[in-house]
Amino acid sequence: MKKLCFLLAIASLLVSCKKENTGAEKKVEFYLLESFRYVTGQCKVDAMSAVMKATPFISNEDIIQYARSAYTYKLSAAAINRVKAFEGRIPFAVTVDKEVIYFGFFNDIVLSSSCEHSISMNLDWGSADKILLQLGYPGSVAGVTINDQRNNTILLNALASQGKLK
């Protein structure tokens, strides 16, 4: 009887233990913004005003790989086609479990105006299935500082736990 009670006690402890969250369940997604305001005098999303759309335009399943040294995401064909359909300057948020890691703008290659204060998403013209995230548009400008969260630890851990980090 004592052995049975001991085994039941051990079994209940094992069942009640929670596995530490390693990030495998954490989803990395890109959301368009329902509404937002610019930071005064800058091409930058005011985080306090940003409202994300209900569903991501790039889901966790759409992300095939992220190359942290090149800041490129390899995407599914469906996701790349959604990005190719963008025109103009489109604000977005990169999230992990719907928590915003950073905001940025898709900037169409034909835009004549710059966007110096934000991370910029562009199609990677060297590949048919990748997007590039760079500092500023059309590139970084001397004297302008951007809070570079492209390789944020939370983001990288979530991608690494899914085998999507290169």
C-alpha positions as CSV (number, residue, x, y, z in Angstrom):
1,M,0.0,0.0,0.0
2,K,2.9,2.4,0.8
3,K,4.4,1.7,-2.6
4,L,1.2,2.5,-4.3
5,C,0.8,5.8,-2.4
6,F,4.4,6.6,-3.2
7,L,3.9,5.9,-6.9
8,L,0.8,8.0,-7.0
9,A,2.6,10.9,-5.3
10,I,5.4,10.8,-7.8
11,A,3.0,10.5,-10.7
12,S,1.1,13.6,-9.6
13,L,4.3,15.6,-9.2
14,L,5.3,14.7,-12.7
15,V,1.9,15.6,-14.1
16,S,1.9,18.9,-12.3
17,C,5.3,20.0,-13.5
18,K,5.3,22.6,-16.2
19,K,7.9,22.5,-19.0
20,E,9.8,25.8,-19.3
21,N,8.6,27.7,-22.3
22,T,11.6,27.6,-24.7
23,G,9.9,29.7,-27.4
24,A,8.8,26.8,-29.5
25,E,5.1,27.8,-29.1
26,K,5.9,31.5,-29.7
27,K,4.7,32.8,-33.1
28,V,6.5,35.3,-35.1
29,E,4.1,37.3,-37.2
30,F,3.9,40.5,-39.2
31,Y,0.7,42.7,-38.8
32,L,-0.4,45.6,-40.9
33,L,-1.7,48.6,-38.9
34,E,-5.4,49.5,-38.7
35,S,-4.4,53.0,-37.6
36,F,-1.4,54.9,-36.4
37,R,0.1,58.4,-36.2
38,Y,3.6,59.4,-37.2
39,V,6.1,60.7,-34.6
40,T,6.1,64.4,-35.3
41,G,8.7,65.3,-38.0
42,Q,9.8,61.7,-38.6
43,C,8.9,58.8,-40.8
44,K,8.2,56.6,-37.7
45,V,5.2,55.0,-36.2
46,D,4.1,56.5,-32.8
47,A,3.9,53.2,-30.8
48,M,1.2,54.7,-28.5
49,S,-1.1,55.3,-31.3
50,A,-0.7,52.0,-33.3
51,V,-3.5,49.6,-33.7
52,M,-2.8,46.3,-35.4
53,K,-5.2,44.6,-37.7
54,A,-6.8,41.4,-36.3
55,T,-5.0,38.9,-38.5
56,P,-1.3,38.9,-39.6
57,F,-0.4,39.4,-43.3
58,I,2.7,37.2,-42.7
59,S,1.8,34.3,-40.4
60,N,4.3,32.2,-38.5
61,E,3.7,29.4,-41.0
62,D,4.6,31.8,-43.9
63,I,8.1,32.3,-42.4
64,I,10.4,29.7,-43.7
65,Q,13.7,31.1,-42.6
66,Y,15.4,34.2,-41.2
67,A,19.0,35.1,-42.0
68,R,20.1,37.3,-39.1
69,S,23.3,38.5,-40.7
70,A,21.5,39.6,-43.9
71,Y,18.2,40.6,-42.2
72,T,16.2,38.7,-44.8
73,Y,13.1,36.5,-44.3
74,K,12.4,33.7,-46.7
75,L,8.7,33.5,-47.1
76,S,6.0,31.2,-48.5
77,A,4.9,31.9,-52.1
78,A,1.5,33.2,-50.8
79,A,3.2,35.6,-48.4
80,I,5.7,37.0,-50.9
81,N,2.8,37.6,-53.3
82,R,0.9,39.6,-50.6
83,V,4.0,41.7,-50.1
84,K,4.5,42.2,-53.9
85,A,1.0,43.6,-54.1
86,F,1.8,46.5,-51.7
87,E,2.0,50.0,-53.2
88,G,3.3,53.1,-51.5
89,R,4.3,53.3,-47.8
90,I,2.6,50.6,-45.7
91,P,3.2,50.5,-41.9
92,F,3.6,47.1,-40.2
93,A,4.5,45.6,-36.8
94,V,6.8,42.5,-36.2
95,T,5.5,40.6,-33.3
96,V,6.2,37.6,-31.1
97,D,3.0,36.2,-29.6
98,K,1.3,39.4,-30.7
99,E,3.7,41.5,-28.6
100,V,5.3,44.2,-30.8
101,I,9.0,43.9,-31.2
102,Y,9.3,46.7,-33.7
103,F,7.4,48.8,-36.2
104,G,8.5,49.5,-39.8
105,F,7.3,50.5,-43.2
106,F,7.1,48.7,-46.5
107,N,8.5,51.2,-49.0
108,D,7.7,50.6,-52.6
109,I,10.8,50.9,-54.8
110,V,9.3,53.7,-56.8
111,L,8.8,56.0,-53.8
112,S,10.6,59.3,-54.2
113,S,10.3,60.3,-50.6
114,S,12.7,59.0,-47.9
115,C,11.8,57.3,-44.6
116,E,15.0,57.8,-42.6
117,H,13.8,57.0,-39.0
118,S,12.4,53.5,-39.4
119,I,13.2,49.9,-40.3
120,S,12.2,49.4,-43.9
121,M,10.8,46.3,-45.6
122,N,11.7,45.8,-49.3
123,L,11.6,42.9,-51.7
124,D,15.0,41.2,-52.0
125,W,15.5,41.6,-55.7
126,G,18.3,39.0,-55.6
127,S,15.7,36.3,-54.6
128,A,12.1,35.5,-55.6
129,D,11.0,34.5,-52.1
130,K,12.7,36.9,-49.7
131,I,12.1,40.3,-48.0
132,L,14.9,42.5,-46.7
133,L,14.6,44.6,-43.6
134,Q,17.0,47.5,-43.6
135,L,17.6,50.6,-41.6
136,G,15.9,53.6,-43.3
137,Y,14.7,54.1,-46.8
138,P,16.4,54.2,-49.3
139,G,19.1,53.4,-46.7
140,S,20.6,54.6,-43.5
141,V,21.6,58.3,-43.2
142,A,24.5,59.6,-41.2
143,G,23.4,61.2,-38.0
144,V,20.0,59.4,-37.9
145,T,19.7,56.8,-35.2
146,I,17.2,54.0,-35.5
147,N,16.4,51.6,-32.6
148,D,17.5,48.5,-34.4
149,Q,15.4,45.6,-33.1
150,R,15.7,43.3,-36.2
151,N,17.8,40.8,-34.2
152,N,15.9,41.3,-30.9
153,T,16.7,38.4,-28.5
154,I,13.0,37.4,-28.1
155,L,12.5,37.4,-31.8
156,L,15.7,35.3,-32.5
157,N,14.8,32.8,-29.7
158,A,11.4,32.3,-31.1
159,L,12.8,31.7,-34.6
160,A,15.6,29.5,-33.4
161,S,13.3,27.3,-31.4
162,Q,11.4,26.6,-34.6
163,G,14.5,25.8,-36.6
164,K,14.0,29.0,-38.7
165,L,17.1,30.9,-37.8
166,K,20.1,30.9,-40.1
